[in-house]
Amino acid sequence: MQKLADFKLPQFFNYPPCNASRILQPVRDTREKQIHLWKELILDYCKSQKVFLIGIEEDFHLFSNSAIDRSLSHEARETFLSAILGEGHAEWLDKGHRKCPVLWHRIQDWAYIIILFVRENGLEDSVMTVEEIQLEGIDRTILMRALKLVENKGKLALFKGTSADDEGVKFSV
């Protein structure tokens, strides 16, 4: 089984017709299975490697396979990422669908993880800087969105410090 860094790739990754055909599979049932496999692969890979942003036209390890000398077509890349988007695990940053943050945890899931983190570490009614909240290598933009969601639920207050990078959180979980 082929590996990328410390990530084990599934067997289908080396199967040329499923992995790297220039177009999506033409038979509907096969295409749906293909999309499902790729959706799971991309999310698992991004989570294990702490990848938060994928560019469709950029070099992303899963979009090409040198072992079989194939690459996914632009249409396949966009389709797989759109399928992830449909489940709330991604979103396009631009109208041209060129960059996509991958949310291996959806924003509402990150919000829940933050609340658990606070409770499990006895941080209720405490104050922290945003930088002190290190959860699974979370991207700062995604962290801020999750914190704002928790703030909207009344479980924390965000406040600015003296500089733009100096943001704090007061928990009231």
C-alpha positions in Angstrom: 0.0 0.0 0.0 1.4 3.4 -1.0 1.9 6.1 1.6 2.1 9.9 1.6 4.2 10.9 4.6 2.7 8.9 7.5 -0.7 8.6 5.8 -1.8 5.2 4.3 -3.5 5.5 1.0 -6.4 3.3 0.2 -6.1 0.6 -2.5 -8.3 2.5 -5.0 -5.7 5.3 -5.1 -3.5 3.2 -7.4 -6.3 2.0 -9.6 -6.0 4.1 -12.7 -9.6 4.3 -13.9 -11.0 5.2 -10.5 -8.1 7.4 -9.3 -6.9 9.4 -12.2 -9.3 9.2 -15.1 -9.3 12.5 -16.9 -13.1 12.6 -16.5 -15.5 11.3 -13.8 -16.8 7.8 -14.1 -19.7 7.8 -16.6 -22.0 5.3 -14.9 -24.0 7.1 -12.2 -23.7 4.4 -9.5 -20.0 4.0 -10.1 -19.5 7.8 -10.1 -21.4 8.1 -6.8 -19.1 5.5 -5.2 -16.1 7.3 -6.7 -17.2 10.6 -5.2 -17.8 9.0 -1.8 -14.4 7.3 -1.8 -12.6 10.6 -2.7 -14.7 12.6 -0.2 -13.6 10.3 2.6 -10.0 10.2 1.4 -9.7 14.0 1.2 -11.2 14.5 4.6 -9.1 11.8 6.3 -5.9 13.0 4.6 -6.6 16.7 5.6 -7.3 15.8 9.2 -4.3 13.5 9.6 -1.9 16.0 7.9 -3.6 19.2 9.3 -4.4 20.5 5.9 -6.9 23.4 6.0 -6.7 24.8 2.4 -6.7 23.1 -1.0 -6.2 25.0 -4.3 -7.7 23.2 -7.2 -5.0 24.3 -9.6 -2.2 23.9 -7.0 -0.1 20.9 -6.3 -2.1 18.8 -3.7 -0.7 15.4 -3.0 -3.9 13.5 -3.6 -4.7 15.1 -7.0 -1.8 13.3 -8.7 -0.2 9.9 -8.4 3.3 9.6 -9.8 3.2 5.8 -9.2 0.7 5.4 -12.1 1.6 8.7 -13.8 -1.9 10.1 -13.6 -3.6 13.2 -12.3 -7.2 14.1 -11.6 -9.0 16.3 -14.1 -10.0 19.8 -13.0 -13.7 18.7 -13.3 -13.0 15.7 -10.9 -11.2 17.9 -8.4 -14.0 20.4 -8.4 -16.7 17.6 -8.1 -15.0 15.9 -5.2 -14.5 19.2 -3.3 -18.1 20.3 -4.1 -19.3 17.0 -2.6 -17.4 17.8 0.6 -18.9 21.3 0.5 -22.4 19.8 0.3 -21.9 18.2 3.7 -20.6 21.4 5.3 -17.0 20.3 5.4 -15.7 22.8 2.9 -16.5 26.1 1.2 -15.2 28.0 -1.8 -13.2 31.1 -1.1 -13.9 32.6 -4.5 -16.5 32.5 -7.3 -14.0 30.8 -9.6 -13.8 27.8 -7.3 -10.0 27.9 -7.1 -9.4 27.7 -3.4 -11.3 25.7 -0.8 -10.8 25.5 3.0 -11.4 22.0 4.1 -13.2 21.7 7.4 -12.5 18.1 8.6 -14.6 19.3 11.5 -17.5 21.6 10.5 -17.6 25.0 12.2 -20.4 23.8 14.5 -18.3 20.8 15.4 -15.3 23.0 16.2 -17.5 25.1 18.4 -18.6 22.0 20.3 -14.9 20.9 20.6 -14.0 24.3 22.0 -16.8 23.9 24.7 -15.6 20.4 25.6 -12.0 21.7 25.8 -13.0 24.4 28.2 -15.0 22.1 30.4 -12.5 19.2 30.4 -9.7 21.6 31.3 -11.6 23.5 34.0 -11.5 26.8 32.1 -15.0 27.9 32.8 -15.0 31.6 33.7 -11.4 32.0 32.6 -9.7 34.4 30.2 -7.3 33.2 27.4 -5.7 34.6 24.3 -6.9 33.2 21.0 -3.3 31.8 20.5 -3.6 29.8 23.7 -6.5 27.8 22.3 -4.6 25.1 20.3 -7.0 22.5 19.2 -5.7 19.8 16.8 -3.7 22.4 14.9 -6.8 24.4 14.0 -6.3 27.2 11.4 -6.8 30.6 13.0 -9.5 31.7 10.6 -11.5 28.6 11.3 -10.9 29.0 15.0 -12.2 32.5 15.0 -15.4 31.4 13.1 -16.0 28.7 15.7 -15.4 31.1 18.6 -17.8 33.6 17.1 -20.4 30.8 16.9 -19.9 30.0 20.5 -20.0 33.7 21.3 -23.4 33.9 19.5 -24.6 31.1 21.9 -23.7 33.3 24.8 -20.9 30.9 26.1 -18.0 33.2 25.6 -17.1 36.8 24.9 -14.4 37.9 22.4 -12.4 41.0 23.1 -9.6 42.9 21.4 -6.4 43.8 23.1 -4.0 46.6 22.2 -3.0 45.2 18.8 -4.7 43.4 16.0 -3.1 40.1 17.0 -4.0 40.5 20.6 -7.5 39.0 20.9 -8.9 37.4 24.0 -11.7 35.1 25.0 -13.7 35.1 28.3 -15.5 31.8 28.7 -18.8 31.5 30.5 -19.6 27.9 29.8 
